Every structure is written in C-alpha cells, then in structure tokens.
Amino acid sequence: MTSRLEELYLEGEQAIKNGDFVEAIHKLEEMLSEDPQSCRAHNSLGWLYKTQLDEYERAEMHYKMCLKYAPNYPHAYWNYVYLLTDLERFDEALELMQKALHVSSVDKPSVHNRLGIINELQGNYDVAISCYKQAIRLSLSNDFIEDCKRNIERCEYKTTL
C-alpha cells in the first residue's frame, strides 16, 4: 500500500507525462506542504520550472533544496547541471559534477562526459579530451564509447582552428 506522499508524487509524475503541468505543480506543491524536505518533489518542481516555465531561479532553488535534503539523490545532479550549463555558469557546473563523482548512484562515465562537455564549451579542449577519455575507460556501453570518441574527434578538430 502506498502512502499519501507516494500517491501525490506518482499523480504529479503522471500529470507531467500527460502534459498537465499545472496539475503536476499542484500535486508536487501539495506534497511539499506535507513534507517540505521531499527531494523528489523538489527535483520534479525544479524540472518543471526550468523546462516548462523558464523560471530558472525557482528551478535552481528546488534543485538546491533537493540536494540539501538528499545529497545522494542522483537525478537532481543531472537536472541541476543542465540548468547551470544552460546559464553558462560553468564553474558551478564543474563543481557540481565533482561532487557527483562521490555519489555512488550517479553514473560516473556520464559525469566525466559532462565534465568534458563543460570544458569543451569553455574552450578547454585538452581538458575536455581527458574527461572524454576517462568516460570511455569507465564505460561498458559501446554506443556511449562511440559518442565519446566523436566528442574527442570534435575537440581535436577544434584545436586546429
């Protein structure tokens, strides 16, 4: 049997899947009124505010709250780093990914790939290549490895410009 909070969360997530973002916000806010420390609600609200409403400050606040209450919750690291990258706050994004490397449930090859992307966006191509190579070393996915190889080739090309 599910608890009231689990029901609210699942209803909020279903509303997101159905494209009913107003209902999703309502359910997730109701969840927070009962449990202000719910990392799942904070993370989902952060995603909604970033992707659906372009309210980046509210999104960031929710991501920070999620990580404050549940520093091992992997989804918040990804959502928050995408926000920071979009806002070109690269130093903060790099710092967040360094923290993510110490979270057991976070996919380490993907963290190194994201570190490569952030460094590449800053024009630090040699560092980016090093990050992509580390992502390859840690990965067991042939498709992911091929993507990283293409990232390395792109950076190598950029160094010639």
JOGI-V862647 format. One record per backbone hydrogen bond with DSSP energy under -0.5 kcal/mol. CO is the residue of the C=O (numbers start at 1). NH is the residue of the N-H. If there is no record, write none. Layout:
CO&NH  CO&NH
This chain:
3&7  4&8  5&9  6&10  7&11  8&12  9&13  10&14  11&15  12&16  13&17  14&18  15&20  16&19  19&21  20&24  21&25  22&26  23&27  24&28  25&29  26&30  27&31  28&32  29&33  30&34  31&34  31&35  35&38  37&39  38&42  39&43  40&44  41&45  42&46  43&47  44&48  45&49  46&50  47&51  48&52  48&53  49&55  50&54  54&56  55&59  56&60  57&61  58&62  59&63  60&64  61&65  62&66  63&67  64&68  65&69  66&70  70&73  72&74  73&76  73&77  74&77  74&78  75&79  76&80  77&81  78&82  79&83  80&84  81&85  82&86  83&87  84&89  85&88  88&90  89&93  90&94  91&95  92&96  93&97  94&98  95&99  96&100  97&101  99&102  100&103  102&104  103&106  106&108  107&111  108&112  109&113  110&114  111&115  112&116  113&117  114&118  115&119  116&120  117&121  118&122  119&124  120&123  123&125  124&128  125&129  126&130  127&131  128&132  129&133  130&134  131&135  132&136  133&137  134&138  135&139  136&139  140&142  141&145  142&146  143&147  144&148  145&149  146&150  147&151  148&152  149&153  150&154  151&155  152&156  153&157  154&158  155&159  157&160  158&161
